[in-house]
Every structure is written in structure tokens, then in C-alpha cells.
Amino acid sequence: MNHQQLEKDLEHLEHVISRISADDRIPLSYWRNRIKSVSDGILIPSQASRVKRLNEALRALEAREELAANSTTTR
């Protein structure tokens, strides 16, 4: 993946991840795969940091989704 495309993908993911929730129509697994595809590219240090932040934000969403699922099944 070339540098410009990688940058566009990172910007898009940063925009989307900051606005999605576990209840969105597109499953979190889709966004996990998108982040993985970006992280498989050759990253400069600043891009690697951005991917790390994206992973952390998505992990937080996944944890909230799991908590919600667990609280629903225990009721």
C-alpha cells in the first residue's frame, strides 16, 4: 500500500472509530479487519502510533459490547 493511500485509510479509520458504537450496523469485527489491513503495511513511527491508538479505541468498544452482551444474558 502506498504512503498516500495508507494515510487516507488511517484518517478514515480515525474519523469512523471515534464515532461508532457497538450497536452500529457494521460490526466491530469489520473495523478490526480494516485496522489489521492498515497495520500490515509498512508504517512510519507516527503511523504505527496512530494504529496503536485505533486498536486501543476499538478494544474499548469491543469490551463495552461484551459487557452489554453479558448483562443482557444474565437478566
mmCIF file of the N, C-alpha and C atoms, coordinates in Angstrom:
data_MODEL
# 
_entry.id   MODEL 
# 
loop_
_atom_site.group_PDB 
_atom_site.id 
_atom_site.type_symbol 
_atom_site.label_atom_id 
_atom_site.label_alt_id 
_atom_site.label_comp_id 
_atom_site.label_asym_id 
_atom_site.label_entity_id 
_atom_site.label_seq_id 
_atom_site.pdbx_PDB_ins_code 
_atom_site.Cartn_x 
_atom_site.Cartn_y 
_atom_site.Cartn_z 
_atom_site.occupancy 
_atom_site.B_iso_or_equiv 
_atom_site.pdbx_formal_charge 
_atom_site.auth_seq_id 
_atom_site.auth_comp_id 
_atom_site.auth_asym_id 
_atom_site.auth_atom_id 
_atom_site.pdbx_PDB_model_num 
ATOM 1   N N  . MET A 1 1  ? 0.859   -1.169  0.000  1.00 0.00 ? 1  MET A N  1 
ATOM 2   C CA . MET A 1 1  ? 0.000   0.000   0.000  1.00 0.00 ? 1  MET A CA 1 
ATOM 3   C C  . MET A 1 1  ? 0.906   1.232   0.000  1.00 0.00 ? 1  MET A C  1 
ATOM 4   N N  . ASN A 1 2  ? 0.602   2.190   -0.866 1.00 0.00 ? 2  ASN A N  1 
ATOM 5   C CA . ASN A 1 2  ? 1.457   3.370   -0.920 1.00 0.00 ? 2  ASN A CA 1 
ATOM 6   C C  . ASN A 1 2  ? 1.165   4.319   0.243  1.00 0.00 ? 2  ASN A C  1 
ATOM 7   N N  . HIS A 1 3  ? 2.086   5.220   0.472  1.00 0.00 ? 3  HIS A N  1 
ATOM 8   C CA . HIS A 1 3  ? 2.014   6.117   1.630  1.00 0.00 ? 3  HIS A CA 1 
ATOM 9   C C  . HIS A 1 3  ? 0.732   6.957   1.634  1.00 0.00 ? 3  HIS A C  1 
ATOM 10  N N  . GLN A 1 4  ? 0.346   7.485   0.478  1.00 0.00 ? 4  GLN A N  1 
ATOM 11  C CA . GLN A 1 4  ? -0.849  8.336   0.417  1.00 0.00 ? 4  GLN A CA 1 
ATOM 12  C C  . GLN A 1 4  ? -2.114  7.548   0.743  1.00 0.00 ? 4  GLN A C  1 
ATOM 13  N N  . GLN A 1 5  ? -2.222  6.347   0.210  1.00 0.00 ? 5  GLN A N  1 
ATOM 14  C CA . GLN A 1 5  ? -3.401  5.521   0.496  1.00 0.00 ? 5  GLN A CA 1 
ATOM 15  C C  . GLN A 1 5  ? -3.439  5.125   1.962  1.00 0.00 ? 5  GLN A C  1 
ATOM 16  N N  . LEU A 1 6  ? -2.284  4.788   2.501  1.00 0.00 ? 6  LEU A N  1 
ATOM 17  C CA . LEU A 1 6  ? -2.188  4.429   3.909  1.00 0.00 ? 6  LEU A CA 1 
ATOM 18  C C  . LEU A 1 6  ? -2.633  5.597   4.790  1.00 0.00 ? 6  LEU A C  1 
ATOM 19  N N  . GLU A 1 7  ? -2.199  6.790   4.430  1.00 0.00 ? 7  GLU A N  1 
ATOM 20  C CA . GLU A 1 7  ? -2.576  7.988   5.187  1.00 0.00 ? 7  GLU A CA 1 
ATOM 21  C C  . GLU A 1 7  ? -4.087  8.223   5.108  1.00 0.00 ? 7  GLU A C  1 
ATOM 22  N N  . LYS A 1 8  ? -4.661  8.069   3.921  1.00 0.00 ? 8  LYS A N  1 
ATOM 23  C CA . LYS A 1 8  ? -6.114  8.237   3.755  1.00 0.00 ? 8  LYS A CA 1 
ATOM 24  C C  . LYS A 1 8  ? -6.881  7.209   4.583  1.00 0.00 ? 8  LYS A C  1 
ATOM 25  N N  . ASP A 1 9  ? -6.409  5.969   4.546  1.00 0.00 ? 9  ASP A N  1 
ATOM 26  C CA . ASP A 1 9  ? -7.071  4.916   5.319  1.00 0.00 ? 9  ASP A CA 1 
ATOM 27  C C  . ASP A 1 9  ? -7.005  5.204   6.814  1.00 0.00 ? 9  ASP A C  1 
ATOM 28  N N  . LEU A 1 10 ? -5.852  5.654   7.292  1.00 0.00 ? 10 LEU A N  1 
ATOM 29  C CA . LEU A 1 10 ? -5.720  5.990   8.712  1.00 0.00 ? 10 LEU A CA 1 
ATOM 30  C C  . LEU A 1 10 ? -6.658  7.131   9.097  1.00 0.00 ? 10 LEU A C  1 
ATOM 31  N N  . GLU A 1 11 ? -6.707  8.168   8.269  1.00 0.00 ? 11 GLU A N  1 
ATOM 32  C CA . GLU A 1 11 ? -7.597  9.300   8.551  1.00 0.00 ? 11 GLU A CA 1 
ATOM 33  C C  . GLU A 1 11 ? -9.051  8.841   8.606  1.00 0.00 ? 11 GLU A C  1 
ATOM 34  N N  . HIS A 1 12 ? -9.442  8.007   7.657  1.00 0.00 ? 12 HIS A N  1 
ATOM 35  C CA . HIS A 1 12 ? -10.817 7.497   7.633  1.00 0.00 ? 12 HIS A CA 1 
ATOM 36  C C  . HIS A 1 12 ? -11.115 6.683   8.893  1.00 0.00 ? 12 HIS A C  1 
ATOM 37  N N  . LEU A 1 13 ? -10.210 5.784   9.241  1.00 0.00 ? 13 LEU A N  1 
ATOM 38  C CA . LEU A 1 13 ? -10.418 4.957   10.432 1.00 0.00 ? 13 LEU A CA 1 
ATOM 39  C C  . LEU A 1 13 ? -10.482 5.810   11.694 1.00 0.00 ? 13 LEU A C  1 
ATOM 40  N N  . GLU A 1 14 ? -9.627  6.809   11.798 1.00 0.00 ? 14 GLU A N  1 
ATOM 41  C CA . GLU A 1 14 ? -9.667  7.693   12.970 1.00 0.00 ? 14 GLU A CA 1 
ATOM 42  C C  . GLU A 1 14 ? -11.007 8.413   13.055 1.00 0.00 ? 14 GLU A C  1 
ATOM 43  N N  . HIS A 1 15 ? -11.507 8.845   11.919 1.00 0.00 ? 15 HIS A N  1 
ATOM 44  C CA . HIS A 1 15 ? -12.797 9.536   11.877 1.00 0.00 ? 15 HIS A CA 1 
ATOM 45  C C  . HIS A 1 15 ? -13.929 8.592   12.298 1.00 0.00 ? 15 HIS A C  1 
ATOM 46  N N  . VAL A 1 16 ? -13.942 7.406   11.739 1.00 0.00 ? 16 VAL A N  1 
ATOM 47  C CA . VAL A 1 16 ? -15.031 6.457   11.988 1.00 0.00 ? 16 VAL A CA 1 
ATOM 48  C C  . VAL A 1 16 ? -14.977 5.894   13.401 1.00 0.00 ? 16 VAL A C  1 
ATOM 49  N N  . ILE A 1 17 ? -13.817 5.439   13.832 1.00 0.00 ? 17 ILE A N  1 
ATOM 50  C CA . ILE A 1 17 ? -13.694 4.781   15.136 1.00 0.00 ? 17 ILE A CA 1 
ATOM 51  C C  . ILE A 1 17 ? -14.109 5.725   16.261 1.00 0.00 ? 17 ILE A C  1 
ATOM 52  N N  . SER A 1 18 ? -13.872 7.009   16.078 1.00 0.00 ? 18 SER A N  1 
ATOM 53  C CA . SER A 1 18 ? -14.254 7.960   17.130 1.00 0.00 ? 18 SER A CA 1 
ATOM 54  C C  . SER A 1 18 ? -15.766 8.183   17.187 1.00 0.00 ? 18 SER A C  1 
ATOM 55  N N  . ARG A 1 19 ? -16.499 7.671   16.187 1.00 0.00 ? 19 ARG A N  1 
ATOM 56  C CA . ARG A 1 19 ? -17.939 7.931   16.123 1.00 0.00 ? 19 ARG A CA 1 
ATOM 57  C C  . ARG A 1 19 ? -18.823 6.688   16.181 1.00 0.00 ? 19 ARG A C  1 
ATOM 58  N N  . ILE A 1 20 ? -18.237 5.506   16.111 1.00 0.00 ? 20 ILE A N  1 
ATOM 59  C CA . ILE A 1 20 ? -19.070 4.304   16.073 1.00 0.00 ? 20 ILE A CA 1 
ATOM 60  C C  . ILE A 1 20 ? -19.400 3.807   17.474 1.00 0.00 ? 20 ILE A C  1 
ATOM 61  N N  . SER A 1 21 ? -20.363 2.914   17.508 1.00 0.00 ? 21 SER A N  1 
ATOM 62  C CA . SER A 1 21 ? -20.700 2.229   18.756 1.00 0.00 ? 21 SER A CA 1 
ATOM 63  C C  . SER A 1 21 ? -20.897 0.754   18.422 1.00 0.00 ? 21 SER A C  1 
ATOM 64  N N  . ALA A 1 22 ? -20.995 -0.041  19.450 1.00 0.00 ? 22 ALA A N  1 
ATOM 65  C CA . ALA A 1 22 ? -21.186 -1.479  19.250 1.00 0.00 ? 22 ALA A CA 1 
ATOM 66  C C  . ALA A 1 22 ? -22.539 -1.775  18.601 1.00 0.00 ? 22 ALA A C  1 
ATOM 67  N N  . ASP A 1 23 ? -23.461 -0.817  18.656 1.00 0.00 ? 23 ASP A N  1 
ATOM 68  C CA . ASP A 1 23 ? -24.801 -1.016  18.103 1.00 0.00 ? 23 ASP A CA 1 
ATOM 69  C C  . ASP A 1 23 ? -24.916 -0.628  16.635 1.00 0.00 ? 23 ASP A C  1 
ATOM 70  N N  . ASP A 1 24 ? -23.835 -0.165  16.032 1.00 0.00 ? 24 ASP A N  1 
ATOM 71  C CA . ASP A 1 24 ? -23.884 0.246   14.634 1.00 0.00 ? 24 ASP A CA 1 
ATOM 72  C C  . ASP A 1 24 ? -24.145 -0.939  13.719 1.00 0.00 ? 24 ASP A C  1 
ATOM 73  N N  . ARG A 1 25 ? -24.604 -0.602  12.535 1.00 0.00 ? 25 ARG A N  1 
ATOM 74  C CA . ARG A 1 25 ? -24.959 -1.617  11.544 1.00 0.00 ? 25 ARG A CA 1 
ATOM 75  C C  . ARG A 1 25 ? -23.747 -2.439  11.109 1.00 0.00 ? 25 ARG A C  1 
ATOM 76  N N  . ILE A 1 26 ? -22.597 -1.800  10.976 1.00 0.00 ? 26 ILE A N  1 
ATOM 77  C CA . ILE A 1 26 ? -21.381 -2.514  10.574 1.00 0.00 ? 26 ILE A CA 1 
ATOM 78  C C  . ILE A 1 26 ? -20.735 -3.085  11.834 1.00 0.00 ? 26 ILE A C  1 
ATOM 79  N N  . PRO A 1 27 ? -20.490 -4.382  11.879 1.00 0.00 ? 27 PRO A N  1 
ATOM 80  C CA . PRO A 1 27 ? -19.949 -4.994  13.102 1.00 0.00 ? 27 PRO A CA 1 
ATOM 81  C C  . PRO A 1 27 ? -18.525 -4.527  13.404 1.00 0.00 ? 27 PRO A C  1 
ATOM 82  N N  . LEU A 1 28 ? -18.174 -4.568  14.680 1.00 0.00 ? 28 LEU A N  1 
ATOM 83  C CA . LEU A 1 28 ? -16.834 -4.159  15.098 1.00 0.00 ? 28 LEU A CA 1 
ATOM 84  C C  . LEU A 1 28 ? -15.759 -5.033  14.464 1.00 0.00 ? 28 LEU A C  1 
ATOM 85  N N  . SER A 1 29 ? -16.095 -6.266  14.154 1.00 0.00 ? 29 SER A N  1 
ATOM 86  C CA . SER A 1 29 ? -15.118 -7.160  13.513 1.00 0.00 ? 29 SER A CA 1 
ATOM 87  C C  . SER A 1 29 ? -14.669 -6.616  12.152 1.00 0.00 ? 29 SER A C  1 
ATOM 88  N N  . TYR A 1 30 ? -15.563 -5.927  11.451 1.00 0.00 ? 30 TYR A N  1 
ATOM 89  C CA . TYR A 1 30 ? -15.196 -5.309  10.173 1.00 0.00 ? 30 TYR A CA 1 
ATOM 90  C C  . TYR A 1 30 ? -14.103 -4.273  10.396 1.00 0.00 ? 30 TYR A C  1 
ATOM 91  N N  . TRP A 1 31 ? -14.305 -3.419  11.412 1.00 0.00 ? 31 TRP A N  1 
ATOM 92  C CA . TRP A 1 31 ? -13.319 -2.371  11.701 1.00 0.00 ? 31 TRP A CA 1 
ATOM 93  C C  . TRP A 1 31 ? -12.018 -2.974  12.209 1.00 0.00 ? 31 TRP A C  1 
ATOM 94  N N  . ARG A 1 32 ? -12.092 -4.078  12.945 1.00 0.00 ? 32 ARG A N  1 
ATOM 95  C CA . ARG A 1 32 ? -10.887 -4.782  13.398 1.00 0.00 ? 32 ARG A CA 1 
ATOM 96  C C  . ARG A 1 32 ? -10.071 -5.236  12.184 1.00 0.00 ? 32 ARG A C  1 
ATOM 97  N N  . ASN A 1 33 ? -10.760 -5.788  11.179 1.00 0.00 ? 33 ASN A N  1 
ATOM 98  C CA . ASN A 1 33 ? -10.070 -6.236  9.962  1.00 0.00 ? 33 ASN A CA 1 
ATOM 99  C C  . ASN A 1 33 ? -9.478  -5.073  9.177  1.00 0.00 ? 33 ASN A C  1 
ATOM 100 N N  . ARG A 1 34 ? -10.193 -3.949  9.136  1.00 0.00 ? 34 ARG A N  1 
ATOM 101 C CA . ARG A 1 34 ? -9.662  -2.766  8.442  1.00 0.00 ? 34 ARG A CA 1 
ATOM 102 C C  . ARG A 1 34 ? -8.392  -2.263  9.120  1.00 0.00 ? 34 ARG A C  1 
ATOM 103 N N  . ILE A 1 35 ? -8.400  -2.201  10.441 1.00 0.00 ? 35 ILE A N  1 
ATOM 104 C CA . ILE A 1 35 ? -7.209  -1.757  11.168 1.00 0.00 ? 35 ILE A CA 1 
ATOM 105 C C  . ILE A 1 35 ? -6.062  -2.733  10.925 1.00 0.00 ? 35 ILE A C  1 
ATOM 106 N N  . LYS A 1 36 ? -6.373  -4.023  10.922 1.00 0.00 ? 36 LYS A N  1 
ATOM 107 C CA . LYS A 1 36 ? -5.327  -5.026  10.681 1.00 0.00 ? 36 LYS A CA 1 
ATOM 108 C C  . LYS A 1 36 ? -4.720  -4.855  9.296  1.00 0.00 ? 36 LYS A C  1 
ATOM 109 N N  . SER A 1 37 ? -5.548  -4.594  8.301  1.00 0.00 ? 37 SER A N  1 
ATOM 110 C CA . SER A 1 37 ? -5.018  -4.440  6.941  1.00 0.00 ? 37 SER A CA 1 
ATOM 111 C C  . SER A 1 37 ? -4.096  -3.224  6.844  1.00 0.00 ? 37 SER A C  1 
ATOM 112 N N  . VAL A 1 38 ? -4.426  -2.158  7.560  1.00 0.00 ? 38 VAL A N  1 
ATOM 113 C CA . VAL A 1 38 ? -3.557  -0.977  7.573  1.00 0.00 ? 38 VAL A CA 1 
ATOM 114 C C  . VAL A 1 38 ? -2.266  -1.284  8.317  1.00 0.00 ? 38 VAL A C  1 
ATOM 115 N N  . SER A 1 39 ? -2.372  -1.982  9.427  1.00 0.00 ? 39 SER A N  1 
ATOM 116 C CA . SER A 1 39 ? -1.183  -2.255  10.235 1.00 0.00 ? 39 SER A CA 1 
ATOM 117 C C  . SER A 1 39 ? -0.244  -3.245  9.557  1.00 0.00 ? 39 SER A C  1 
ATOM 118 N N  . ASP A 1 40 ? -0.739  -3.983  8.565  1.00 0.00 ? 40 ASP A N  1 
ATOM 119 C CA . ASP A 1 40 ? 0.116   -4.904  7.817  1.00 0.00 ? 40 ASP A CA 1 
ATOM 120 C C  . ASP A 1 40 ? 1.023   -4.173  6.828  1.00 0.00 ? 40 ASP A C  1 
ATOM 121 N N  . GLY A 1 41 ? 0.729   -2.895  6.568  1.00 0.00 ? 41 GLY A N  1 
ATOM 122 C CA . GLY A 1 41 ? 1.562   -2.114  5.659  1.00 0.00 ? 41 GLY A CA 1 
ATOM 123 C C  . GLY A 1 41 ? 2.842   -1.661  6.343  1.00 0.00 ? 41 GLY A C  1 
ATOM 124 N N  . ILE A 1 42 ? 3.709   -1.062  5.567  1.00 0.00 ? 42 ILE A N  1 
ATOM 125 C CA . ILE A 1 42 ? 4.951   -0.518  6.122  1.00 0.00 ? 42 ILE A CA 1 
ATOM 126 C C  . ILE A 1 42 ? 4.619   0.839   6.723  1.00 0.00 ? 42 ILE A C  1 
ATOM 127 N N  . LEU A 1 43 ? 4.775   0.940   8.039  1.00 0.00 ? 43 LEU A N  1 
ATOM 128 C CA . LEU A 1 43 ? 4.377   2.142   8.755  1.00 0.00 ? 43 LEU A CA 1 
ATOM 129 C C  . LEU A 1 43 ? 5.591   2.910   9.251  1.00 0.00 ? 43 LEU A C  1 
ATOM 130 N N  . ILE A 1 44 ? 5.491   4.229   9.162  1.00 0.00 ? 44 ILE A N  1 
ATOM 131 C CA . ILE A 1 44 ? 6.489   5.058   9.828  1.00 0.00 ? 44 ILE A CA 1 
ATOM 132 C C  . ILE A 1 44 ? 6.057   5.164   11.293 1.00 0.00 ? 44 ILE A C  1 
ATOM 133 N N  . PRO A 1 45 ? 6.951   5.573   12.187 1.00 0.00 ? 45 PRO A N  1 
ATOM 134 C CA . PRO A 1 45 ? 6.608   5.576   13.623 1.00 0.00 ? 45 PRO A CA 1 
ATOM 135 C C  . PRO A 1 45 ? 5.316   6.321   13.970 1.00 0.00 ? 45 PRO A C  1 
ATOM 136 N N  . SER A 1 46 ? 5.071   7.469   13.357 1.00 0.00 ? 46 SER A N  1 
ATOM 137 C CA . SER A 1 46 ? 3.846   8.209   13.693 1.00 0.00 ? 46 SER A CA 1 
ATOM 138 C C  . SER A 1 46 ? 2.599   7.435   13.262 1.00 0.00 ? 46 SER A C  1 
ATOM 139 N N  . GLN A 1 47 ? 2.673   6.733   12.151 1.00 0.00 ? 47 GLN A N  1 
ATOM 140 C CA . GLN A 1 47 ? 1.538   5.924   11.704 1.00 0.00 ? 47 GLN A CA 1 
ATOM 141 C C  . GLN A 1 47 ? 1.345   4.722   12.617 1.00 0.00 ? 47 GLN A C  1 
ATOM 142 N N  . ALA A 1 48 ? 2.436   4.132   13.058 1.00 0.00 ? 48 ALA A N  1 
ATOM 143 C CA . ALA A 1 48 ? 2.339   2.998   13.985 1.00 0.00 ? 48 ALA A CA 1 
ATOM 144 C C  . ALA A 1 48 ? 1.668   3.433   15.283 1.00 0.00 ? 48 ALA A C  1 
ATOM 145 N N  . SER A 1 49 ? 1.974   4.643   15.748 1.00 0.00 ? 49 SER A N  1 
ATOM 146 C CA . SER A 1 49 ? 1.330   5.177   16.960 1.00 0.00 ? 49 SER A CA 1 
ATOM 147 C C  . SER A 1 49 ? -0.162  5.374   16.739 1.00 0.00 ? 49 SER A C  1 
ATOM 148 N N  . ARG A 1 50 ? -0.518  5.846   15.568 1.00 0.00 ? 50 ARG A N  1 
ATOM 149 C CA . ARG A 1 50 ? -1.932  6.058   15.260 1.00 0.00 ? 50 ARG A CA 1 
ATOM 150 C C  . ARG A 1 50 ? -2.679  4.731   15.201 1.00 0.00 ? 50 ARG A C  1 
ATOM 151 N N  . VAL A 1 51 ? -2.055  3.714   14.615 1.00 0.00 ? 51 VAL A N  1 
ATOM 152 C CA . VAL A 1 51 ? -2.670  2.383   14.561 1.00 0.00 ? 51 VAL A CA 1 
ATOM 153 C C  . VAL A 1 51 ? -2.840  1.843   15.976 1.00 0.00 ? 51 VAL A C  1 
ATOM 154 N N  . LYS A 1 52 ? -1.854  2.075   16.824 1.00 0.00 ? 52 LYS A N  1 
ATOM 155 C CA . LYS A 1 52 ? -1.948  1.619   18.215 1.00 0.00 ? 52 LYS A CA 1 
ATOM 156 C C  . LYS A 1 52 ? -3.139  2.277   18.914 1.00 0.00 ? 52 LYS A C  1 
ATOM 157 N N  . ARG A 1 53 ? -3.319  3.586   18.714 1.00 0.00 ? 53 ARG A N  1 
ATOM 158 C CA . ARG A 1 53 ? -4.462  4.288   19.319 1.00 0.00 ? 53 ARG A CA 1 
ATOM 159 C C  . ARG A 1 53 ? -5.784  3.761   18.768 1.00 0.00 ? 53 ARG A C  1 
ATOM 160 N N  . LEU A 1 54 ? -5.824  3.481   17.473 1.00 0.00 ? 54 LEU A N  1 
ATOM 161 C CA . LEU A 1 54 ? -7.040  2.919   16.876 1.00 0.00 ? 54 LEU A CA 1 
ATOM 162 C C  . LEU A 1 54 ? -7.365  1.564   17.491 1.00 0.00 ? 54 LEU A C  1 
ATOM 163 N N  . ASN A 1 55 ? -6.343  0.732   17.650 1.00 0.00 ? 55 ASN A N  1 
ATOM 164 C CA . ASN A 1 55 ? -6.547  -0.579  18.277 1.00 0.00 ? 55 ASN A CA 1 
ATOM 165 C C  . ASN A 1 55 ? -7.071  -0.441  19.698 1.00 0.00 ? 55 ASN A C  1 
ATOM 166 N N  . GLU A 1 56 ? -6.523  0.494   20.445 1.00 0.00 ? 56 GLU A N  1 
ATOM 167 C CA . GLU A 1 56 ? -6.969  0.701   21.828 1.00 0.00 ? 56 GLU A CA 1 
ATOM 168 C C  . GLU A 1 56 ? -8.417  1.177   21.872 1.00 0.00 ? 56 GLU A C  1 
ATOM 169 N N  . ALA A 1 57 ? -8.772  2.102   20.989 1.00 0.00 ? 57 ALA A N  1 
ATOM 170 C CA . ALA A 1 57 ? -10.149 2.606   20.950 1.00 0.00 ? 57 ALA A CA 1 
ATOM 171 C C  . ALA A 1 57 ? -11.120 1.490   20.566 1.00 0.00 ? 57 ALA A C  1 
ATOM 172 N N  . LEU A 1 58 ? -10.729 0.678   19.605 1.00 0.00 ? 58 LEU A N  1 
ATOM 173 C CA . LEU A 1 58 ? -11.603 -0.418  19.189 1.00 0.00 ? 58 LEU A CA 1 
ATOM 174 C C  . LEU A 1 58 ? -11.706 -1.477  20.285 1.00 0.00 ? 58 LEU A C  1 
ATOM 175 N N  . ARG A 1 59 ? -10.609 -1.743  20.984 1.00 0.00 ? 59 ARG A N  1 
ATOM 176 C CA . ARG A 1 59 ? -10.662 -2.695  22.111 1.00 0.00 ? 59 ARG A CA 1 
ATOM 177 C C  . ARG A 1 59 ? -11.650 -2.218  23.170 1.00 0.00 ? 59 ARG A C  1 
ATOM 178 N N  . ALA A 1 60 ? -11.669 -0.918  23.429 1.00 0.00 ? 60 ALA A N  1 
ATOM 179 C CA . ALA A 1 60 ? -12.609 -0.365  24.408 1.00 0.00 ? 60 ALA A CA 1 
ATOM 180 C C  . ALA A 1 60 ? -14.047 -0.577  23.940 1.00 0.00 ? 60 ALA A C  1 
ATOM 181 N N  . LEU A 1 61 ? -14.305 -0.357  22.664 1.00 0.00 ? 61 LEU A N  1 
ATOM 182 C CA . LEU A 1 61 ? -15.648 -0.599  22.120 1.00 0.00 ? 61 LEU A CA 1 
ATOM 183 C C  . LEU A 1 61 ? -16.025 -2.075  22.222 1.00 0.00 ? 61 LEU A C  1 
ATOM 184 N N  . GLU A 1 62 ? -15.080 -2.942  21.910 1.00 0.00 ? 62 GLU A N  1 
ATOM 185 C CA . GLU A 1 62 ? -15.346 -4.381  21.992 1.00 0.00 ? 62 GLU A CA 1 
ATOM 186 C C  . GLU A 1 62 ? -15.628 -4.805  23.431 1.00 0.00 ? 62 GLU A C  1 
ATOM 187 N N  . ALA A 1 63 ? -14.916 -4.213  24.374 1.00 0.00 ? 63 ALA A N  1 
ATOM 188 C CA . ALA A 1 63 ? -15.145 -4.532  25.791 1.00 0.00 ? 63 ALA A CA 1 
ATOM 189 C C  . ALA A 1 63 ? -16.538 -4.079  26.221 1.00 0.00 ? 63 ALA A C  1 
ATOM 190 N N  . ARG A 1 64 ? -16.949 -2.883  25.766 1.00 0.00 ? 64 ARG A N  1 
ATOM 191 C CA . ARG A 1 64 ? -18.304 -2.400  26.094 1.00 0.00 ? 64 ARG A CA 1 
ATOM 192 C C  . ARG A 1 64 ? -19.361 -3.302  25.475 1.00 0.00 ? 64 ARG A C  1 
ATOM 193 N N  . GLU A 1 65 ? -19.106 -3.748  24.244 1.00 0.00 ? 65 GLU A N  1 
ATOM 194 C CA . GLU A 1 65 ? -20.047 -4.646  23.571 1.00 0.00 ? 65 GLU A CA 1 
ATOM 195 C C  . GLU A 1 65 ? -20.170 -5.954  24.352 1.00 0.00 ? 65 GLU A C  1 
ATOM 196 N N  . GLU A 1 66 ? -19.053 -6.491  24.801 1.00 0.00 ? 66 GLU A N  1 
ATOM 197 C CA . GLU A 1 66 ? -19.069 -7.741  25.564 1.00 0.00 ? 66 GLU A CA 1 
ATOM 198 C C  . GLU A 1 66 ? -19.784 -7.556  26.898 1.00 0.00 ? 66 GLU A C  1 
ATOM 199 N N  . LEU A 1 67 ? -19.545 -6.435  27.559 1.00 0.00 ? 67 LEU A N  1 
ATOM 200 C CA . LEU A 1 67 ? -20.228 -6.140  28.822 1.00 0.00 ? 67 LEU A CA 1 
ATOM 201 C C  . LEU A 1 67 ? -21.738 -6.073  28.622 1.00 0.00 ? 67 LEU A C  1 
ATOM 202 N N  . ALA A 1 68 ? -22.149 -5.390  27.565 1.00 0.00 ? 68 ALA A N  1 
ATOM 203 C CA . ALA A 1 68 ? -23.581 -5.265  27.279 1.00 0.00 ? 68 ALA A CA 1 
ATOM 204 C C  . ALA A 1 68 ? -24.190 -6.630  26.984 1.00 0.00 ? 68 ALA A C  1 
ATOM 205 N N  . ALA A 1 69 ? -23.476 -7.447  26.232 1.00 0.00 ? 69 ALA A N  1 
ATOM 206 C CA . ALA A 1 69 ? -23.983 -8.788  25.910 1.00 0.00 ? 69 ALA A CA 1 
ATOM 207 C C  . ALA A 1 69 ? -24.091 -9.634  27.171 1.00 0.00 ? 69 ALA A C  1 
ATOM 208 N N  . ASN A 1 70 ? -23.105 -9.536  28.048 1.00 0.00 ? 70 ASN A N  1 
ATOM 209 C CA . ASN A 1 70 ? -23.132 -10.308 29.294 1.00 0.00 ? 70 ASN A CA 1 
ATOM 210 C C  . ASN A 1 70 ? -24.247 -9.849  30.223 1.00 0.00 ? 70 ASN A C  1 
ATOM 211 N N  . SER A 1 71 ? -24.486 -8.548  30.284 1.00 0.00 ? 71 SER A N  1 
ATOM 212 C CA . SER A 1 71 ? -25.543 -8.060  31.173 1.00 0.00 ? 71 SER A CA 1 
ATOM 213 C C  . SER A 1 71 ? -26.923 -8.431  30.639 1.00 0.00 ? 71 SER A C  1 
ATOM 214 N N  . THR A 1 72 ? -27.050 -8.546  29.336 1.00 0.00 ? 72 THR A N  1 
ATOM 215 C CA . THR A 1 72 ? -28.319 -8.948  28.734 1.00 0.00 ? 72 THR A CA 1 
ATOM 216 C C  . THR A 1 72 ? -28.598 -10.423 28.993 1.00 0.00 ? 72 THR A C  1 
ATOM 217 N N  . THR A 1 73 ? -27.565 -11.255 28.936 1.00 0.00 ? 73 THR A N  1 
ATOM 218 C CA . THR A 1 73 ? -27.773 -12.693 29.123 1.00 0.00 ? 73 THR A CA 1 
ATOM 219 C C  . THR A 1 73 ? -27.948 -13.071 30.584 1.00 0.00 ? 73 THR A C  1 
ATOM 220 N N  . THR A 1 74 ? -27.508 -12.221 31.507 1.00 0.00 ? 74 THR A N  1 
ATOM 221 C CA . THR A 1 74 ? -27.642 -12.548 32.930 1.00 0.00 ? 74 THR A CA 1 
ATOM 222 C C  . THR A 1 74 ? -28.950 -12.045 33.520 1.00 0.00 ? 74 THR A C  1 
ATOM 223 N N  . ARG A 1 75 ? -29.724 -11.352 32.745 1.00 0.00 ? 75 ARG A N  1 
ATOM 224 C CA . ARG A 1 75 ? -31.003 -10.832 33.256 1.00 0.00 ? 75 ARG A CA 1 
ATOM 225 C C  . ARG A 1 75 ? -32.088 -11.844 33.157 1.00 0.00 ? 75 ARG A C  1 
# 
